[in-house]
Amino acid sequence: MITKQSTIETLKTETLKHKIDFSFDENNLNKVLEILKFNLDISDCLINCSGNGKCKIFDDKKYGCECFDNFAGHNCQINTLPCWSNPCRNNGTCVNILTNKTFLCECSSRNKTSLYFGKHCEYKGDLCQNETCSGNGVCYEDENKKKCKCFNLYNGLKCENESDEIKLIKAVIRTSSILALVIILLTFLTFILIDLTNLSKKRSYKIKHHYSKPQKLTYIN
């Protein structure tokens, strides 16, 4: 024979066993006893509310799951929060906006510069957009990091270092440039000196020739 006390103890045991919120009071205990007369198995309800609702006895002598907020379905198995479906890609963080049941994706970032962007963080930014590699290499992406592939004779993280070979080449070029400039200047000065020498000779010749001519004397009666 089913008694009130045994029913209460049974329901408490099942509730603790399955960690499900099964609530009732003395006012509807008679209704519970009436339902139990039909040999209905409420353990299915206690187990299958997915931990997202509580087992509830309805007026039509049936029991079912009454879901908590943001859950739905026969067994409360459906999470209605927008972030439940993981809409944010590329390790973006989803933030539920409960006021209008929407979401916001906070895209992952490195050094305060967004690596991904878009509603679902689906677009990837160009890491090499502002990387010049010191003008001595080419930027490329490797595991979401920007790196520089240096040209020959250059090295360093940003290709900022020159090899000893290119330093020697530059030194030779500088020396050759200086020598070439000196040669040009000397050549120019040589031509100037030659011109000045020739001009001086011409002037000396004219003066000498002028004084070497015989003077004609004119007598006046």
ABEGO torsion letter per residue (X at the ends): XBBAAAAAAAAAAAAAAAGBBBBBBAAAAAAAAAAAAAGBBAAAAAAAAGGABBBBBBAAGBBBBBBBBGBBEAAGABBABAAAAGABBGGBBBBBBAAAGBBBBBBBBBGGBBABBEAAGABBBBAAAABAGGGABBBBBBGGBBBBBBBBGBBEAAGABBBAAAAAAAAAAAAAAAAAAAAAAAAAAAAAAAAAAAAAAAAAAAAAAAAABBBBBBBBX
